[in-house]
Amino acid sequence: DSFLANILLTTVYGLSDQEEKAKNQAAEVLRINPKFSLERWTASINDQNLRERTVEALQKAGLPW
């Protein structure tokens, strides 16, 4: 039930093109925090390239903006 562990796993799976695993982890993220938003989660990432890669990975998993 660790939000941080689940969001990190979702990101890693999304970055490594393991979409099924990413989607399963994303479901856990939303179960733990139904109000999750990519906009809020990535707002503090100052490195534009890292932010874009993170958003792309999490969008592949189906997490909402």
C-alpha positions as CSV (number, residue, x, y, z in Angstrom):
1,D,0.0,0.0,0.0
2,S,3.0,2.3,-0.5
3,F,2.0,5.1,-2.9
4,L,5.6,6.0,-3.6
5,A,6.7,2.4,-4.4
6,N,3.7,2.0,-6.7
7,I,4.3,5.3,-8.6
8,L,8.0,4.5,-9.0
9,L,7.3,1.0,-10.3
10,T,4.7,2.5,-12.7
11,T,7.3,4.9,-14.0
12,V,10.0,2.2,-14.4
13,Y,7.6,-0.1,-16.2
14,G,6.4,2.7,-18.5
15,L,10.0,3.7,-19.3
16,S,10.9,0.1,-20.1
17,D,7.9,-0.5,-22.4
18,Q,6.3,-3.0,-20.0
19,E,2.9,-1.6,-20.5
20,E,0.9,-4.4,-18.9
21,K,2.9,-4.2,-15.7
22,A,2.7,-0.4,-15.9
23,K,-1.1,-0.4,-16.2
24,N,-1.3,-2.9,-13.2
25,Q,0.8,-0.6,-11.1
26,A,-1.2,2.5,-12.2
27,A,-4.3,0.8,-11.0
28,E,-2.7,0.5,-7.6
29,V,-1.7,4.1,-7.7
30,L,-5.3,5.1,-8.3
31,R,-6.6,2.7,-5.7
32,I,-4.3,4.3,-3.1
33,N,-4.9,7.9,-4.3
34,P,-8.0,8.2,-6.5
35,K,-7.3,11.9,-6.9
36,F,-3.9,11.4,-8.4
37,S,-2.9,13.7,-11.3
38,L,0.2,13.8,-13.4
39,E,0.1,17.6,-13.5
40,R,0.6,17.8,-9.7
41,W,3.0,14.8,-9.5
42,T,5.4,16.2,-12.1
43,A,5.0,19.9,-11.3
44,S,8.2,20.0,-9.2
45,I,10.4,18.3,-11.8
46,N,12.6,21.1,-13.0
47,D,14.5,19.1,-15.7
48,Q,12.3,19.4,-18.8
49,N,13.6,16.2,-20.4
50,L,13.1,14.2,-17.2
51,R,9.6,15.7,-16.8
52,E,8.6,14.8,-20.3
53,R,9.9,11.2,-20.0
54,T,8.1,10.8,-16.7
55,V,4.8,12.1,-18.0
56,E,5.1,9.9,-21.2
57,A,5.8,6.8,-19.1
58,L,2.9,7.5,-16.7
59,Q,0.5,8.3,-19.5
60,K,1.4,5.0,-21.2
61,A,0.2,3.4,-18.0
62,G,-3.1,5.2,-18.2
63,L,-2.7,7.7,-15.4
64,P,-4.7,10.9,-15.8
65,W,-3.3,14.4,-16.4
